[in-house]
Amino acid sequence: MKADDVEKVMRVITSMFKLPSDQSSRLKEKLRELELSSTTKPLRYSWIEEARSVAVRIATDSGEVTIEDVLSELPLPADCDPRIVGGVFRHPDFKRINSRVLKAADGRYKTVGVFALVASRHQPITDWD
């Protein structure tokens, strides 16, 4: 644990309990050794960002992309809620251009969106003459 956090925790504990100085020192040491879980973004956010990169690549190569295309290359981690796949194309880089009916592995049919990249507002200069 960070030194600043150790001091904050110690203030809370000492405001509630009277600790002898040797126990207080041992508790501080134990708190410093404590490894807390990271406070970075949850996995689903990094998965969505990575899935968007895959979607951009697929759309660049083939002109269009569906969530099924993305999932075939980058499966959703088992500990993520499947509803987060809807966030992949909720980004200004994508526009829905069509729908496609697919047969799912369980035999049911489902409709998925077909997306394309939004044309860049700024066209690169290709003719220098």
N, C-alpha and C positions, 0 to 999 in steps of 0.2 A: 504494500500500500504506500502511496506517496506520503512524504513527511507531513505535508499540509493536512492531508486527510486524517492521518494518525492523530494530529493535534485536535482536530474537530471532534473525532470520536472520543478522545480522552476527555475533552471538556464536557461532553454529554454524560459520560460515565461518572466522572468525578462530581458532577453536579447532583447526581442521584445517589452515589455510594461513596463512603469514606474508605479510601484504600491506603494501606501503609506504603511508604515510598518504595520499598523493595518490590512489592507487588505491582505498583504503578510502573516501575521501570521494566519489569518482566512483561507486563501487558503491552507496553509501548513496543518492545522488541518483537513480540508475537504479531502485533498489528503490522509492523514494518515488513515482516516476512510473509504476511498474508498476500496471496496473489488473487486479486479480484478478477472476475470475468471482464472481458473487454467491453468498452462502451461504444464500439464502432457500430455502423449500420447493421441491422439484421441481415441474414443471408439472403432473404428474398429481394432486398433492394439491389445487392450486388448481382444477383441472378438476373433481375430485370435489365440492368445496365448491360450485362454481358449478352443477354438475349437480344437486346436492341442492336448491338454490334453485329451479331449473327444475322439479324433481319436486314440490316443495311447492306451487308455483303451479299446476301441472297438476292435482294431487290436490285442491287447494282448489276449482278451477274445475269439475272433472268428477267428483270423488269417488273416483277411482282413477287409477293411473298405472303404466305399464310402462317398462322400460328403453328400449324402442323409441320410446316417446313422447318420452323425454328426448333420445335420440340424434337424433331428427328435428329437434329445435330446437337442440341443442347437440352437433354432431358431435365425436367424439373426435379430438384432434390426431394427425396422422400419426406423430409421434415417440413416442407413448404406447403402451404394451402394452395390447392390447384386454382383457386380463383385469382391468384396474382398474375396468371398469364394474360389476363385482360389488360394489364397495365403496360404490356410491351409496346403496343401500337398507340397508346395514349400519349402521343408526343408530336410536336409540330413537324417533325421530319416525315411523317407518314400521313397518307390520305387513303381512305377506303375507296376502292374503284369498282368493286364487285363483291359478289357472294358466291360461295361454292358449296355444294352439298357433298359430304363425304360419308362413307360408311365407317363407323367406329369399330374398334376391335371387338366390342360386345355385340355387334350386329345391328345396332341402332344407327339411324342416319342423323347427321348433325350438319348444321349450316355454319360455315366459318367465313370470316371476312377475308377478302383479297385486298392487299394493300400495295401501294407503290410509294416511292420516295417523292416528296414534294420537290418540284423543280427549284433549284437555287435561285434566289432573287438576283444575285450578282453573278453574271456569266463571266467566266475567265476570259481574258484577252488572249486570243489565239492567232490573230493576224497582226503582226507588228509592222507591216509595210503600209 
